[in-house]
């Protein structure tokens, strides 16, 4: 067999040079024959390849990279099962609107539709999950297609999200005409702000400055708008709720933050401003049953975050940062009508509840099985972690504990798709993207199992991530649902597997912790390893008897009208009232 090389003017070489020109220095993938030309040219261009153990993990890593850097995340997977394995990751990026480019290959053009190895029309099944999906058969169109795909991924043509391109392997090896290798196709497109309509800004100002109980809720689209958002909150003395998409955008100590009073402030607000955030199940779909008679101001740069379940009395289709700056500028020194006593009292109640939570976490009693409460683990982490740590929470029941119990300035979780198993891949990518910060994955044992093999990736690539597994030997939230609604537990028990032993076999520093009093020392030893540039894992036994707020809320048993039991009851009452 002769050694085949791919020329400097091949499609594969051009793909690699394009990515380098667009600032891509790291690609996540799993190798295969149909993508080998791209793979080798990426290496030739000095682009680091983070080779993973499963294609889902490659896309998850690209997703986390995009979220934390604000740029493009790139995954490369081979044909057939490579693409089908990647689809869960693509779906998660689709729901999260993460800017991810997925590259793949197909059999040579002469072998298409003849039963070739891994011959599938990938675009047919990835198209519903992507903003752009094409098979590029003509070498001279490669640059044009790459430019368009990346523009779609970054949201230059509307909603950001994952995009997909694949290439027949003979196309990858083929030469691209010099005449079409245009420099403007290689150059990054400038990011431009969408400026707001002045009339919409005036409508929003009238609503906001006349509101007695204004509430702001932020999401994905607000991430670049932290500074003007904080100034507007202070200007209005408004109250504020984050979501998982925007956690850390407004510091916990800001006087507008009232996360511990989420339910009551949603029902009390008279004007609700959503900044780059859908009114999905996590926000009761914006229903009057939960938000009462509140009027809405919707601010977003994509339609899905502007007009989903509730129209706004004012709707601003613009870059959120530009919209908030415009509101501040046009409002001038106008005096807001906010009920300051309501704002102060709500903040005080929030602070009291938050302080009580911190105290109670450290004092949480063990279960009847003698195993520690998950909150004891979270209290120990809360005490030990630096303020600027990147926190990734994963799981079902344990995610609920971690989301409430751990502060974060940078935070990632599975998002509204509920795609558990993201923890370790997200953590690997985060530790590489943020080398100067401690990256911690707080995950349940069930979620950890989905991509546990990626600890091998962490070791091989010196990804200094700290993985903390809350090991309760079960799919806890489903166990509780089965017990309470069906009276029988079926297929939701796991074993208290020794995840530390497995991690040590792959070369990680790993400890199994069974007593709460041993946690501080174990955490400090793990942090020392991470600070030295290596990954670490703690396998912490916790009681399956502890019930999270999500388990108590009805989230597991899926109520008919709303995601949470209390909201569902309110929706039923409201439905009867409006029909009376």
LINDAFEN-V593876 format. One record per backbone hydrogen bond with DSSP energy under -1.0 kcal/mol. CO is the residue of the C=O (numbers start at 1). NH is the residue of the N-H. Records with the same first field share a line. If there is no record, write none. Layout:
BEGIN
CO: NH ; NH
END
This chain:
BEGIN
7: 10
9: 176
10: 14
11: 15
12: 16
13: 17
14: 18
15: 19
16: 20
17: 21
18: 22
19: 24
20: 23
25: 48
27: 50
28: 76
29: 52
32: 35
35: 39
36: 40
37: 41
38: 42
39: 43
40: 44
41: 45
42: 47
43: 46
48: 27
50: 29
54: 58
55: 59
56: 60
57: 61
58: 62
59: 63
60: 64
61: 65
62: 66
63: 67
64: 68
65: 69
66: 70
73: 101
74: 28
75: 103
76: 30
79: 82
80: 84
81: 85
82: 86
86: 90
87: 91
88: 92
89: 93
90: 94
91: 95
92: 96
93: 98
98: 100
99: 73
100: 163
101: 75
102: 165
103: 77
104: 167
106: 169
108: 111
109: 112
111: 114
116: 119
118: 120
120: 122
121: 124
122: 126
123: 127
126: 129
127: 130
132: 164
134: 166
138: 141
139: 142
141: 145
142: 146
143: 147
144: 148
145: 149
146: 150
147: 151
148: 152
149: 153
150: 154
151: 156
153: 161
155: 158
162: 131
163: 102
164: 134
165: 104
166: 136
167: 106
168: 172
169: 173
170: 174
172: 12
174: 11
177: 180
178: 181
180: 182
182: 185
183: 187
194: 319
197: 201
198: 202
199: 203
200: 204
201: 205
202: 206
203: 207
204: 208
205: 209
212: 339
213: 270 ; 271
214: 239
215: 273
216: 241
217: 275
219: 222
220: 223
222: 225
225: 229
226: 230
227: 231
228: 232
229: 233
230: 234
231: 235
232: 236
233: 237 ; 238
239: 216
240: 258
241: 218
243: 246
246: 249
251: 254
254: 257
256: 240
258: 261
259: 262
261: 265
262: 266
263: 267
264: 268
265: 269
270: 295
271: 215
272: 297
273: 217
274: 299
275: 219
276: 221
278: 280
280: 283 ; 285
281: 284
283: 286
284: 287
287: 290 ; 291
288: 292
291: 294
295: 272
296: 313 ; 314
297: 274
298: 316
299: 276
300: 318
302: 305
303: 306 ; 307
314: 298
316: 300 ; 318
319: 323
320: 324
321: 325
322: 326
323: 327
324: 328
325: 329
326: 330
327: 331
331: 334
338: 340
339: 343
340: 344
341: 345
342: 346
343: 347
344: 348
345: 349
346: 350
347: 351
348: 352
349: 353
350: 354
351: 355
352: 356
353: 357
354: 358
355: 359
356: 360
357: 361
358: 362
361: 364
367: 370
371: 367
372: 543
373: 376
374: 378
375: 379
376: 380
377: 381
378: 382
379: 383
380: 384
381: 385
386: 389
390: 440
391: 412
392: 442
394: 444
396: 400
397: 401
398: 402
399: 403
400: 404
401: 405
402: 406
410: 391
412: 393
415: 418
418: 420
422: 426
423: 427
424: 428
425: 429
426: 430
427: 431
428: 432
429: 433
430: 434
434: 437
438: 390
439: 466
440: 392
441: 468
442: 394
443: 470
444: 448
445: 449
447: 450
451: 454
452: 455
453: 456
454: 458
455: 459
456: 460
457: 461
458: 463
459: 462
463: 465
465: 536
466: 441
467: 538
468: 443
469: 471 ; 540
470: 445
471: 542
473: 494
474: 476
475: 479
476: 480
477: 481
478: 482
479: 483
480: 484
481: 485
482: 486 ; 487 ; 488
492: 475
495: 497
497: 499
498: 502
499: 503
500: 504
501: 505
503: 508
504: 507
509: 537
511: 539
513: 541
515: 518
516: 519
518: 522
519: 523
520: 524
521: 525
522: 526
523: 527
524: 528
525: 529
526: 530
527: 531
528: 532
529: 534
530: 533
535: 509
536: 467
537: 511
538: 469
539: 513
540: 471
548: 552
549: 553
550: 555
553: 565
564: 568
565: 569
566: 570
567: 571
568: 572
569: 573
570: 574
571: 575
572: 576
573: 577
574: 578
575: 579
END
